[in-house]
Amino acid sequence: MEETIGTRIIRARAASGHSQAELAVALDVAPATLGRWERDATEVGSATLGRIAEVCGVDVAWLLDGRGRAPRWAK
Protein backbone atom coordinates (compact mmCIF):
# COMPACT_ATOMS: atom_id res chain seq x y z
CA MET A 1 0.00 0.00 0.00
CA GLU A 2 1.36 3.39 -0.99
CA GLU A 3 1.79 5.85 1.83
CA THR A 4 -0.20 9.08 1.43
CA ILE A 5 -0.43 12.41 3.21
CA GLY A 6 -3.38 10.99 5.12
CA THR A 7 -1.49 7.93 6.34
CA ARG A 8 1.47 10.10 7.35
CA ILE A 9 -0.89 12.38 9.32
CA ILE A 10 -2.19 9.28 11.12
CA ARG A 11 1.38 8.11 11.85
CA ALA A 12 2.47 11.55 13.07
CA ARG A 13 -0.62 11.89 15.25
CA ALA A 14 -0.13 8.45 16.79
CA ALA A 15 3.60 9.00 17.38
CA SER A 16 2.91 12.31 19.11
CA GLY A 17 0.37 10.64 21.40
CA HIS A 18 -2.67 12.58 20.20
CA SER A 19 -6.07 11.06 19.64
CA GLN A 20 -7.95 12.23 16.59
CA ALA A 21 -10.15 14.40 18.83
CA GLU A 22 -7.14 15.93 20.61
CA LEU A 23 -5.37 16.82 17.38
CA ALA A 24 -8.58 18.29 15.97
CA VAL A 25 -8.87 20.55 19.03
CA ALA A 26 -5.22 21.61 18.68
CA LEU A 27 -5.87 22.48 15.03
CA ASP A 28 -9.23 24.13 15.76
CA VAL A 29 -11.06 21.88 13.28
CA ALA A 30 -13.87 19.38 13.62
CA PRO A 31 -12.78 15.77 14.19
CA ALA A 32 -14.70 14.86 11.03
CA THR A 33 -12.50 17.27 9.06
CA LEU A 34 -9.35 15.64 10.41
CA GLY A 35 -10.83 12.25 9.58
CA ARG A 36 -11.37 13.31 5.96
CA TRP A 37 -7.74 14.44 5.73
CA GLU A 38 -6.56 11.14 7.22
CA ARG A 39 -8.64 9.22 4.63
CA ASP A 40 -7.36 11.50 1.83
CA ALA A 41 -10.99 12.40 1.10
CA THR A 42 -10.16 16.14 1.08
CA GLU A 43 -6.95 18.12 0.65
CA VAL A 44 -5.19 19.74 3.58
CA GLY A 45 -4.19 23.38 3.11
CA SER A 46 -0.54 24.30 3.37
CA ALA A 47 -1.02 26.40 6.51
CA THR A 48 -2.81 23.50 8.20
CA LEU A 49 -0.08 21.06 7.16
CA GLY A 50 2.40 23.40 8.83
CA ARG A 51 0.35 23.39 12.01
CA ILE A 52 0.03 19.57 11.97
CA ALA A 53 3.80 19.32 11.54
CA GLU A 54 4.38 21.73 14.43
CA VAL A 55 1.97 20.00 16.81
CA CYS A 56 3.21 16.50 15.93
CA GLY A 57 6.93 17.35 15.73
CA VAL A 58 7.55 16.34 12.12
CA ASP A 59 8.65 18.19 8.99
CA VAL A 60 6.07 19.45 6.52
CA ALA A 61 8.16 17.78 3.80
CA TRP A 62 7.68 14.45 5.56
CA LEU A 63 3.92 14.93 5.63
CA LEU A 64 3.92 15.84 1.94
CA ASP A 65 6.20 13.17 0.51
CA GLY A 66 7.97 11.21 3.24
CA ARG A 67 11.22 13.24 3.25
CA GLY A 68 12.58 15.12 6.24
CA ARG A 69 12.03 14.67 9.98
CA ALA A 70 9.61 11.82 10.61
CA PRO A 71 8.22 10.57 13.91
CA ARG A 72 11.00 8.76 15.79
CA TRP A 73 9.47 5.31 15.33
CA ALA A 74 8.73 5.85 11.62
CA LYS A 75 12.32 5.73 10.34
N, C-alpha and C positions, 0 to 999 in steps of 0.2 A: 504494500500500500504506500502510495506516495504521500510524503508529509506535506501539509499545507499550512497556510497562516493559521487557520483554525486549530489544527492539531498542535501547532507550536504554542498558541495561546493557552490551550489546555495544559500542555506540559509545563509552561512557565508558571501558570496559576497553581498547579499542583506542587511544583517545586518550591514555590514561595509560601506554601501553607495556607493559601486562601481558598475558601469555598467559592462557588460561582456567585452566591449571594454577596459574600464579603467583597469580592473584586468588583462586582457591579456597584456596590455602595461607594467604594473608593474611586470609581470612575464616574460616579453620578449618572448612571444609566440604569435602565430596568434590567433585571436578570434575564428577561426574555430577549432583550437586545444582545446581551453578552452571549447567550445561547445561540443566537443566529450567527454571530461572528464565529463562534467555536465550530459550528456546523458548516461554515463557509456559505451560508445562505444569503448573507449580505456582506458588502465590503466594509472594512474598517477604515475610517479616515486617518490621514497621516498624523494629525494632532493626537488622536485617540491612541494610535499605535505607540506614539511616544510616551504617553501616560501609562499604558500597559507595561511598556519596557521599564519605565521608572519604578512603578509600584512592584513589579516582579523581579527587578534586578537583572534584566537581560538587555542585550543590544537590540535596537530597532532592526538592524540588519539581520539579526538572527530570526526575529519574528517574520521578516519579509522573505528571506531565502535560506535561512539556516547557517549563515556566516556570522562571525562575531561572537560576543560573549553569550553563551548559553547557560541554562541552569546547571549547577554543578554536577548533578547526576546525569545530565543529558549528553555528556561528551563521549 
